[in-house]
Amino acid sequence: MASIRSKLYSAILRKFVRGGMIPEGEKGVAMVRERMQSGGVLGPLMRASASNHSVTINGCHADWHGAPDASHTLLYLHGGGYIMGSHETHAGMVRRLCQYAGIRALVLNYRKAPEHPYPAAIEDAGAAYDFLIAEGVSPDHLFVAGDSAGGGLSLALMLTLKQKAKPQPKAAALISPWTDLTISGESHVTRDQRDPMIDVSRMGEAIDMYRGTEAADHPLISPLFADLSGLPALFVQVGTEEVLFNDSTRLVDNAKAAGVKAELEVWQDMPHVHQIAYRLVPEAKAALQSIAGFFKAQGA
């Protein structure tokens, strides 16, 4: 049964995030970005102390968090539907994950649509990965993680590494990854009203902004339809109340069928990326601790 705090959090999401009146088009994107960057009603749950230091990669800002001398490094790709979010909006969650796992993390502020549609975000993620390797980080000591669109982007990054015959990271953790931009999952219909955050009727706009001239089922846009063979171990978390529920379940099934070691962890009664509310929701803190346990099992 969900905790009282998680129920409160879901109610906040339904009223102020899903229920917020946001206009369509680029005006709406600008408004959401402003709200998300300032934190809005979720600000106290998301803010973190300043990063250790910052770098610029491929023209993109990136912040370091965690112990500088940690033996393992995480490349974190934030969510936000490929149109919003930043290295700052997800800093608190990543910083807490670093504390639990004893690792350090680089959080990348990759370019976003509609100004920068596919494949800009993938190019930036690849540049950040190459940057870490050039800095002396061994792939065996490198993790990749992301939430929502950042989870899909993490998969696209690893698929691109495979295409270029580059070494894969040690493992990847995906939080409610957005893997199917064709919106073909059963949960896109059956859980539409259950999801307190995402309104399926608004997803098409973000998809069109991101995909540009490519089809939504392109394997680097919708990794659910990609050949997943050769990818490293995957750890996937998803909440039962998400319209993206089947984006995770189908991904794990496909990964296992392709010979990839993949584990699915389902969080009962939890909304999309509940982990970001770690300051309020006990299940969020427990989920981050579970991801940390996965990284530790991989050698961190």
C-alpha positions as CSV (number, residue, x, y, z in Angstrom):
1,M,0.0,0.0,0.0
2,A,1.3,3.5,-0.9
3,S,2.4,5.7,2.0
4,I,0.4,8.7,3.0
5,R,3.2,10.9,1.7
6,S,3.2,9.3,-1.7
7,K,-0.6,9.8,-2.0
8,L,0.0,13.4,-1.2
9,Y,2.7,13.7,-3.8
10,S,0.4,12.1,-6.5
11,A,-2.4,14.5,-5.6
12,I,0.1,17.4,-6.0
13,L,1.1,16.1,-9.4
14,R,-2.5,15.7,-10.6
15,K,-3.5,19.2,-9.6
16,F,-0.4,21.2,-10.5
17,V,1.4,19.2,-13.2
18,R,-1.2,17.2,-15.2
19,G,-4.0,19.6,-14.3
20,G,-2.0,22.8,-15.0
21,M,-3.3,24.8,-17.9
22,I,-0.4,24.9,-20.4
23,P,-0.9,26.2,-23.9
24,E,0.2,24.2,-26.9
25,G,3.2,24.8,-29.1
26,E,6.5,26.6,-28.4
27,K,4.7,29.0,-26.0
28,G,3.7,26.1,-23.9
29,V,7.2,24.6,-24.0
30,A,8.7,27.9,-22.8
31,M,6.1,28.1,-19.9
32,V,6.8,24.6,-18.8
33,R,10.6,25.1,-18.9
34,E,10.3,28.2,-16.8
35,R,8.1,26.4,-14.2
36,M,10.4,23.4,-14.2
37,Q,13.6,25.4,-13.9
38,S,12.2,27.5,-11.0
39,G,11.0,24.3,-9.4
40,G,7.5,25.6,-9.0
41,V,5.5,23.6,-6.5
42,L,8.0,20.7,-6.7
43,G,11.0,23.0,-6.1
44,P,11.6,22.0,-2.4
45,L,11.6,18.4,-3.5
46,M,14.1,18.8,-6.3
47,R,16.7,21.4,-5.4
48,A,20.2,20.3,-4.4
49,S,23.4,22.0,-3.2
50,A,25.8,23.3,-5.8
51,S,27.8,20.8,-7.9
52,N,31.4,20.0,-7.3
53,H,32.4,21.7,-10.5
54,S,31.1,22.2,-14.1
55,V,32.4,21.4,-17.6
56,T,31.3,22.2,-21.1
57,I,31.0,19.3,-23.5
58,N,30.0,19.9,-27.2
59,G,28.7,23.3,-26.2
60,C,26.5,21.8,-23.4
61,H,26.8,22.4,-19.7
62,A,27.4,19.5,-17.4
63,D,27.7,19.3,-13.6
64,W,29.7,16.9,-11.4
65,H,28.2,15.5,-8.2
66,G,29.4,13.0,-5.6
67,A,32.8,12.2,-4.3
68,P,35.5,13.3,-6.8
69,D,37.7,10.4,-5.9
70,A,35.0,7.7,-6.3
71,S,36.1,4.6,-8.2
72,H,33.0,4.5,-10.4
73,T,31.4,7.2,-12.5
74,L,27.8,7.7,-13.7
75,L,26.7,9.6,-16.8
76,Y,23.2,10.8,-16.0
77,L,20.8,11.9,-18.7
78,H,17.8,13.8,-17.3
79,G,14.1,13.4,-18.3
80,G,11.7,16.0,-19.6
81,G,10.2,14.7,-22.8
82,Y,13.2,15.8,-24.8
83,I,11.9,19.4,-24.6
84,M,12.5,20.4,-21.0
85,G,14.5,19.6,-17.9
86,S,18.2,20.3,-17.2
87,H,21.2,19.4,-15.2
88,E,19.7,21.5,-12.4
89,T,16.2,20.0,-12.2
90,H,17.5,16.5,-11.5
91,A,20.6,17.4,-9.5
92,G,19.1,16.6,-6.1
93,M,18.0,13.1,-7.1
94,V,21.3,12.3,-8.7
95,R,23.3,13.7,-5.8
96,R,21.4,11.5,-3.4
97,L,21.9,8.5,-5.6
98,C,25.7,9.2,-5.6
99,Q,25.6,9.2,-1.8
100,Y,23.8,5.9,-1.6
101,A,26.0,4.2,-4.2
102,G,29.4,5.8,-3.3
103,I,29.9,7.0,-6.9
104,R,30.3,10.3,-8.7
105,A,28.0,11.5,-11.5
106,L,28.2,13.8,-14.5
107,V,24.8,15.3,-15.3
108,L,24.5,16.6,-18.8
109,N,22.3,19.4,-20.0
110,Y,21.9,18.1,-23.6
111,R,20.2,20.1,-26.3
112,K,16.5,19.9,-26.5
113,A,13.7,20.1,-29.0
114,P,12.0,21.9,-30.7
115,E,15.1,24.1,-31.2
116,H,17.3,21.0,-31.5
117,P,15.4,17.9,-32.7
118,Y,16.8,14.4,-33.1
119,P,19.6,13.5,-33.3
120,A,21.0,16.5,-31.3
121,A,20.5,14.9,-27.8
122,I,22.1,11.6,-28.9
123,E,25.1,13.5,-30.3
124,D,25.5,15.3,-27.0
125,A,25.2,12.1,-25.0
126,G,27.8,10.5,-27.2
127,A,30.1,13.5,-26.8
128,A,29.7,13.3,-23.0
129,Y,30.5,9.6,-23.0
130,D,33.6,10.2,-25.2
131,F,34.6,13.0,-22.8
132,L,34.6,10.6,-19.8
133,I,36.6,8.0,-21.6
134,A,39.1,10.6,-22.7
135,E,39.3,11.7,-19.0
136,G,40.5,8.2,-18.2
137,V,37.3,6.6,-17.0
138,S,37.3,3.0,-17.9
139,P,34.1,1.6,-19.4
140,D,34.3,-1.1,-16.7
141,H,33.9,1.7,-14.1
142,L,31.3,3.7,-16.0
143,F,27.5,3.5,-15.6
144,V,24.8,5.2,-17.6
145,A,21.4,6.2,-16.2
146,G,18.4,8.3,-17.1
147,D,14.8,8.9,-16.3
148,S,11.8,9.1,-18.7
149,A,13.2,10.6,-22.0
150,G,16.6,10.4,-20.4
151,G,16.1,6.6,-20.1
152,G,15.3,6.4,-23.8
153,L,18.3,8.6,-24.5
154,S,20.5,6.3,-22.4
155,L,19.4,3.3,-24.6
156,A,19.9,5.3,-27.8
157,L,23.4,6.2,-26.6
158,M,24.3,2.5,-26.0
159,L,22.8,1.5,-29.3
160,T,24.9,4.2,-31.0
161,L,28.0,2.9,-29.2
162,K,27.2,-0.5,-30.6
163,Q,26.9,0.9,-34.1
164,K,30.3,2.5,-33.8
165,A,31.9,-0.6,-32.2
166,K,32.8,1.4,-29.1
167,P,32.9,-0.2,-25.6
168,Q,29.7,-0.3,-23.7
169,P,29.4,1.0,-20.1
170,K,29.4,-1.5,-17.3
171,A,25.7,-1.3,-16.7
172,A,22.7,1.0,-17.0
173,A,19.8,2.0,-14.8
174,L,16.6,3.2,-16.4
175,I,13.9,5.0,-14.4
176,S,10.5,4.9,-16.1
177,P,12.2,5.0,-19.5
178,W,10.3,6.4,-22.5
179,T,11.0,3.8,-25.1
180,D,8.0,3.8,-27.3
181,L,7.2,7.2,-29.0
182,T,4.6,5.5,-31.2
183,I,2.4,5.3,-28.1
184,S,1.4,1.7,-28.9
185,G,1.5,0.2,-25.4
186,E,-1.6,-1.1,-23.7
187,S,-0.9,1.1,-20.7
188,H,-1.1,4.2,-22.9
189,V,-4.8,3.5,-23.0
190,T,-5.6,1.6,-19.8
191,R,-3.6,3.8,-17.4
192,D,-4.3,7.2,-19.0
193,Q,-6.6,8.3,-16.2
194,R,-4.6,6.6,-13.5
195,D,-1.5,8.5,-14.3
196,P,-1.4,11.7,-12.1
197,M,1.4,13.3,-14.2
198,I,1.3,12.5,-17.9
199,D,-1.7,13.2,-20.2
200,V,-1.5,10.9,-23.2
201,S,-3.3,13.5,-25.3
202,R,-0.4,15.9,-25.0
203,M,2.4,13.4,-25.8
204,G,2.1,13.7,-29.6
205,E,3.2,17.3,-29.5
206,A,6.5,16.5,-27.8
207,I,7.0,13.5,-30.0
208,D,6.7,15.6,-33.2
209,M,9.0,18.3,-31.8
210,Y,11.7,15.7,-31.0
211,R,11.5,13.3,-34.0
212,G,11.8,16.0,-36.6
213,T,11.7,14.4,-40.0
214,E,12.2,10.8,-38.7
215,A,9.5,8.3,-38.1
216,A,8.5,7.8,-34.4
217,D,9.4,4.1,-34.7
218,H,13.0,4.8,-35.6
219,P,15.1,2.5,-33.3
220,L,17.1,5.4,-31.9
221,I,13.9,7.4,-31.2
222,S,11.9,4.5,-29.9
223,P,14.5,2.0,-28.6
224,L,11.8,-0.5,-27.8
225,F,12.0,-1.5,-31.5
226,A,15.8,-1.7,-31.7
227,D,18.0,-4.7,-31.7
228,L,19.1,-4.7,-28.1
229,S,21.7,-7.5,-28.4
230,G,25.1,-6.6,-27.1
231,L,23.9,-4.1,-24.5
232,P,25.2,-4.2,-20.9
233,A,23.1,-5.3,-17.9
234,L,19.9,-3.2,-17.5
235,F,18.1,-2.4,-14.3
236,V,14.6,-0.9,-15.0
237,Q,12.2,0.7,-12.4
238,V,8.6,1.7,-13.2
239,G,5.5,2.6,-11.2
240,T,2.2,0.8,-11.7
241,E,0.3,4.1,-12.2
242,E,2.2,5.2,-15.3
243,V,1.0,5.4,-18.9
244,L,4.6,4.4,-19.7
245,F,4.3,1.2,-17.7
246,N,4.5,-1.0,-20.8
247,D,7.5,1.0,-22.2
248,S,9.4,-0.7,-19.4
249,T,7.8,-4.1,-19.3
250,R,8.1,-4.6,-23.1
251,L,11.7,-3.3,-23.1
252,V,12.8,-5.8,-20.4
253,D,11.1,-8.6,-22.3
254,N,12.8,-7.6,-25.6
255,A,16.1,-7.2,-23.8
256,K,15.9,-10.7,-22.3
257,A,14.9,-12.2,-25.7
258,A,18.0,-10.5,-27.2
259,G,20.3,-12.1,-24.6
260,V,20.7,-9.0,-22.4
261,K,20.7,-9.4,-18.6
262,A,17.7,-7.2,-17.7
263,E,15.8,-6.8,-14.4
264,L,12.5,-5.1,-13.9
265,E,11.5,-3.6,-10.6
266,V,7.9,-2.5,-10.3
267,W,6.8,0.0,-7.7
268,Q,3.2,-0.4,-6.6
269,D,0.9,2.6,-6.7
270,M,3.8,4.9,-7.7
271,P,3.6,7.6,-10.4
272,H,6.1,8.5,-13.1
273,V,9.7,9.0,-11.8
274,H,8.6,9.1,-8.2
275,Q,12.3,8.9,-7.3
276,I,12.6,12.6,-7.8
277,A,10.5,13.2,-4.7
278,Y,13.0,11.5,-2.4
279,R,12.7,14.3,0.2
280,L,9.0,13.6,0.7
281,V,8.2,10.1,-0.5
282,P,9.7,7.2,1.4
283,E,9.2,4.9,-1.6
284,A,11.3,7.3,-3.6
285,K,14.2,7.1,-1.2
286,A,13.9,3.3,-1.2
287,A,13.9,3.2,-5.0
288,L,17.1,5.2,-5.2
289,Q,18.7,2.9,-2.6
290,S,17.7,-0.1,-4.8
291,I,19.4,1.5,-7.8
292,A,22.5,2.1,-5.6
293,G,22.4,-1.6,-4.7
294,F,22.3,-2.5,-8.4
295,F,25.4,-0.4,-9.0
296,K,27.2,-1.9,-6.0
297,A,26.4,-5.4,-7.3
298,Q,28.1,-4.3,-10.6
299,G,31.3,-3.4,-8.7
300,A,30.8,0.1,-7.4
